[in-house]
Amino acid sequence: MGRERVTAQWVASGGSIVVGLLVALGLNACTDEKIVYRDNPLFEDPPAAAAGFLGYDEAESKLTVCGNCHVGQQGDWKHTAHADAWATLQAGGHARESCENCHTVGPNGNPASGEVGWAATADSRYHDVQCESCHGPGQAHVANPDATQPLASIKAIDGGMGVGCAECHSGTHHPFVEEWSMSGHAMPIASVISRNDPSCLECHTGQGALAAWGVNAEFVEKDDPVSEHVGFTCAVCHDPHDARNAGQLRFPIDVPAVSQNLCMKCHHKRALPELDAATLRGPHSPQGPLLLGEAGWFPPGFEPSDRIVGTHGTVGNPKLCASCHVNQYEVTDHETGDFVVKVTGHRFLAVPCVDANGQPTLDQDCEPSSRDFAACADGCHGSEESARSAYNTARLRIDQLIQETLDLIALAPEGEQDPSDGRFTVADGAWFNVQLAALPGTSVHNPFLAEQLLVASKLALRREYDLPLARLGSTDIQLGK
């Protein structure tokens, strides 16, 4: 009896694949091997006008030429919105030639410029936003992988090279980058950069965050010196290759856990006092734990049976931080009804100061009466007016408790509230709770916890330093404390 064994070895060489077919015939324990070589094209050569852009290998299955080797990225990318960009444009009812460079492989998003890829050929192999849309033309890399590495940039915008998400994700209908550039996420703080402290860089720079989150992908700026680190750009929060989370976010936004929620991965710092620190510092960015009822100094005897969770931290608000801070809506001219701009929420303003048409203004220092509470009225509060009233009431109540607590701290024995003496006292704990309650947004993130922490702090101050009940304030007298 004979036996046949077939193996195939694929070896990439320039623009072709060498296929080795080994056929072994076993006859009476004897083996005769014969090797036959056959050249198959690795991909169809791109048009010369495409300037080295390769595009799809098999458009119907959405297999890019790059995906023949980069299998993992190819498999993830197929499920992203970028993989259907061309079909989305055609189905939108407003397809125009001026839109096509943002829905195809071409000059947008990478260092290339001019008529390249789709713009030069109108070949369907360049439909959709493929690998080369961000990485640039891949032909030279395929011809000699060791000689060239077409890395993508994580910058949102780079005017000098025309690189970045801004080349497409901008304009009045989708001004993501314009809004982001006005946010605190856009620019690293010089004083933080100068410290070169990894624990700070992981939440204040893009490179630091990606490293802390275990993102090992290569990109242009990965090895830049700290002085040239970029801010939290689009590619820091959004994964260009992966759509496992809504919006291609690197982590979900609907999980109430500081270790898994995208926003809370940074907004959870110093939510509790550092009891053993040489110098007592106030809260830093405790919004996540505050929302979830896990922030603040719990005075002796203050042990609620359940966590004190703000309404915004419950299942009634499934998007948690993003419900308010990434609010999207259209602005129209109140007089003409004409479209003005699509607000994308990427300034991350929960209740922004707005103009007469409802568009967020550059100056965000205004009273609550001039702020837009539309995000609060969407499925939560009955109306903007009721949301504004709830905000004002909570803020006034917390401000009163803050002042009463500060008055009591001032009555404590001298030296009891000294942040630099290395001791942690009741006065120090009460001071920490005051700082937590005074942070912008606390009256929204969790007014219930802030109020109870302040009430408990006042009681602890009275007991620890034998302060008179009359100095506590009306809140505690009404509670019978």
N, C-alpha and C positions, 0 to 999 in steps of 0.2 A: 504494500500500500504506500502510495506517495503522500506527502504533506506539503502544503504551500503556505508560506509566511510572507506577508507584505508589510513593509514599513515605509513611511514617507518622512523625509527631512526637508524642512523649508529653510532656505538660506537667502536672506535679502541681499541683493547685489545690484546697486544702482537702481535702474527702473525695471528690473525683472526678478523673478524668483526661480532659483534652480531647484528642480524637483528630482530627488534621488529615489528611484524605485528599486528596492532590493527584493528580488524574487529567489527564494531558496527552495529547491526541490529535493526532498529527502527520498532516496531510493536505496533500500537495503543498507541503511545506515550511512550512505554516502551523500554528500552535499555538494551541489554545483551552484555557485553564486554568479549572477549576471547583473550588472548595474547598467541601467538605461537612463540617460539624461534627456530632459525636455524643458525648453524655455517657455515660461508663461509670463505675460506682462503683469507687473505688479499693479499697474493702473493705466488707464488711458492717458496718454500725454496731454497735458493741458494746452489750450491755445497759447501761442506766444504772447498775445496781447494781455493775457491774464497776469503776467509779471510774476510767475512762480507760484501763484495760488493754485492749489490742487482740488479743493472742494470735495464733492462726494465721489466715492468709489462705486457705490450702489445707491442711487437716490431713493428708490422705492423702499428699501429697508433702512434708509437713513444711516448707512455705513459710510463714514468719512474715510478718506485715504489714511488720515492719521490714526483712525480707529483700528486699522489692521494690526498695529503694534500696541497702541495704547488702549488696550481692551477695557480696562476698568473705567477709565474716564469716558470712553465711548458708550459703555453700557449705562452709566449714570446720566450722561448728557442727553441721551435719547428721550428721557422723561422730563426734561426741562421745557419751559416755554420757548426758549431759544430754538429748540429743534423743530418747532412748528411756526416759526416767525413768518415765513412766506404765506402759509395757508391762513394765518391770522390776519395778515394784511388784506389778502384777497377777500376774506369773508367779512371784513369790517364795513364794506360798503363805501369806503372813502379812499380806495387804493389810488395812489398817484405815483408818478415816476420819481418825484422828489422824496418819496418815503422809502424807496427801494434799497438804498444803500444801508439802511438800518435794519433791513429784513433779509439781508444776503451777506455773502462773503465779499468783502471789498475793502475800500480804504478806511472805513470808520472803525474806531476802536483799537487800531494798531498803528505802527509807525509809517505804513504805506500811505501814499497820497496819489491823487489823480485818478485816471481811468484804469483801474485794475480789477481783477476778478469779475464779478457780475457787471460792474459799471463799464468794463471794456468789452465784454463778450455776450452778455445777456444769455449765457448758457445756464441751463437749469441745474447743472452740477453745483452751482454756487447759491442755490436757494437756501434760506435759513441762516441763522447766526451760528456758524460752525466754529471749530477749534481755531481756524486761522483768522477769524474775525478779531480775536484778542491776541493771538500769538504771532500773527503775521504770516507771510508766505512760507509754505513748508517744503517746497521742492528741493532747496539746497540741503535741508536737514535730511530728507529721505535719501538723497544721493550720497551723503556722507554724514551719518548721524553723529560721529565723534567730533566733527569739525565745527558744527553749528548747533546751537541750542536756542531755538526761538522762544525765549521766555516771555510770558505776558507780564504786564505791569499791574500793580494793585492801586496805582494812583487813579483817582476819580477823574482828574483832568490834568493835562500837561500841555499847555498852550504851545510850547516850543516844538513838541513832536506830534501834536495832534493825537495823542494817545489817551485812552481812558473811556469810562462809561459815559462821560459827558457828551461824547460825539453823537450819542443816540438818546440817552435818557435825560433830555433837557428840552427846553421850549415850553410855550405856554400850556400845551396839553399834557405834558409830563415833565414838569421842572424839578425832577428829583435832585439833580446835582446842584442846581441853583439854590434850592432850599437848604440842602445839606451844607453847602459852603457857608451859610450864615449860622450854622449850628455850632455848638460846642464840640461836636464830634470831628469837625473839619481840621482843626489846627492844634497840634500838641502845644502844651504850655511850656514856655522856655525854662521856667524855674524847675519844672519837673524833669525835663530832659537833662538839665545840667547835673542832676543828682546821679543819673545813670544807675538807678536802683531798679532791678528787675521787678520787684513787687509793685513799683509805681508804673513802670513802662508797660506792664501787661494790661493796664486799663487806660493808659494815656497815649499809646502809640499803636499803629496798625501792626508793625512787625512784632512788637511785644505781645500783643493779644494773640496773634496766630501761633507764636511759639508757645505761649502758656496753654493754649487750647489743643496743642499737639498736632497742629496742621503742618505737615512736613513737606508740602508741595514747594517746588522751586518757583521763584518769581524774581523779577528784575531787581527789586529793592531789598531782597531778603538779607543780604550781607552788608547793607549800607551802614556806615557808622551811626551811632545813636543820634548824633547831632543832625542827621538828615532823615530821621524817622518821620513817617507820614502819620496822619491822623487816622481815625476810624473811618476808612473809606468804604465804598460800596462792597468791595471784595472781602472786607474783613467780616462784615455781618452776613453777607450773601455768598453762598458757595457757587461759583460759576459752573461747576460740573454736576451738582447734585440737587435733586428736587425732593428729597425725602421729607423735608419740612416745607410748609406753605411759604411761598415767596422765595424759595431756594435759600432760606435762612440756615445758618450753620447749626443752630439749636432752636428748639421750639419756643414759642412765646406763650403757650397756654398751659405750661406746667408750673404749678406753685411750689417750686423748689429752687433755692438759690444756686445749686450746683448744676442745674439743667436748663433753667430759663435763660434765654439769650440776654435779656436786659439785666437780669439779676446777677449774671456772672461777673459784672463789674459793680453794679449798684447794690452792694451788700457789705461794703467796707465799714469797719468800726461801728457796727450797729450796737455793740456792747462795750462798756468801758473796759479799758485795759487795766485790770486790777493790780498787776505786778509791775507796771511800767514806772520808770523813774520820774516821768513827767506825764501827768494826766492830759489826754487830748480829748476833744469833743468828737461827736460823730463825723464821719467823712462822707460816705455815700451810702446811707443805710436804708434806702427806699424799699428794697426788696424785703428784707426782714421786717421792716415797719409795716408794710402792706400785709404780711403774713402773720403779724402778731408776735414776732420773735425779737423785737428790738427793745433797747432801753435797760436801765438799771432797775431791778426789782427790789424794792426796800424790804427789810425784814418784816415778815408777816403778810406781805403782799404776794399771795399765791392763788391766783384765780384758778378755778377748777378746769376751765377751758381757756384756750388761747383767746385773747381779745383781738378778733379779726375785723378789719374794716370791710364795709360792704364791697368795696372795689377789689378785695382780695378773695372773694368767694366764687363759687361756680356760677353765680349770677353775672359775673363779668369774666367770661371765658378767655378773653385775650389779655387780661390783666393789664400790665403797663401800656401795651400797644393800643388798647381801646381808646384811651385819651390822648396818648402822646403821638400816635400815628393816625390822626384823623384825616380822611380824604373827603373832599367835597368840591363842587364847582362854584365859582364866583361869577355872577352875572351883574351887569350894570343895572342898577335899580330903576333908572329912568328909561333906558331903551330896551332892556331885557337881553342885550347882546352878551355873548360869552366874553369873559375877561381872562380867567385863568383857572386851571385845575390845581387845587391845593393838594399836594401829595402827603402832607404830614411829616416831611423829612426835615423840618426844623425842630420837630419833636416838642412842639408847644402844646400843652394840654388845653389851656384856656387862653388863647392868644389875644393880644390887643389887635383890634381890626379897624379898618376904615369904614366909611359909610356903606360900601358894598359888601363888607364882610371879609375883605382880603387882609391877611396879617400884615401889620406895618413893620417897618425896620426897627423903630423904637418900641420896645416891649415893656416900658415902664409906665403903666397906666392903672387906674382904679378898676375894681371888679365890674363896675357899671359899663366900662368900655371894652370888656373882654367878651369873647365869643364862647358860649357854653353849649354849642350845638352837639359836641361829642357826648356831653353828659345826658342830653335829652334823647339820645338814640337808644331806646330800649331799656333805659335805666330810670332816669328821673322823668317825671311827666312832661316837663317843659324846661326851656332854658331858664325861665324866671324862677322856677322852683329849685333848680340846681344852683343858681346864683344865690338864692336865699339860704340854702343849706350851707353853702360855702361861707357866706358872710357870718352866719350864726355860729358855726363851728370855730371860725377864726377869732371872733370876739370872745367866745367862751375860753378858748385856749390862751389868748392874750391876757385875759384876766387872771387865769391860773398861773401863768408865767410870772406876772408881776407879784402876785401873792407869794409865790415860792421864793423869788429873789429877795423879797422883804424879809422872809424868815431866815434865809441863808445869811443875810446881813446881821441878824441877831445872834448867830452862832458864835461861840468863843473865838477869839482871835487865833488865826492860824489853822482853823479847822477846814477852811476851803482854800488850800494852797496847792495848786497843781504841780508844783516843782519839789515838794518835800518828800516824795517817794511813799507817802502814806495814802491809803484810800479810806476816806471817812464818809459818814452819812451826808455831810455837806457837799462833798465831792460828787457823790452819787446823785444828789438832788440837782446839782449844777449840770451834770451830764444830761439828765432828763429835760432840763430847761433848754439846753442847746438842741436836743432832739426835737422838742416841740416847736422851737422857733424856726426850724428849717423851712424854706419855701416848699409848700405842697403838703406839709404834715397834716394840715387840717382836711386834706382830701385823702391822702394815703391811708391814714388811720386815726381819725380824730378820737375815737373811743379809747384806744390804747393811750394816746398822748394825754388825754384828760385824766384817766385813772392813774397813770404813772405820776402825774403832778400832784394829784390828791394824796396818793400814797406817800410821795416824797415829803409833803407838808406834814403829814402825820408822823413820819419818821423823824423829821427835824424837831418837832415838838417833844416827842418822847426822848430822843437822844440828848437834847440840850435843855429839857425842862422849860420849854417856851410856853407862854400863856395861850389858852384856847382862843381868847379874843383876837389874837393876831393871825388866826388861821384864815379868816375870810368867811363870807356867807355860804359858800359852796359846802364846806365841811360841817358847818352848824346845821344846815338843812339835812345833811346826811346823818346827823346824830353822832358825829365822831367826837 
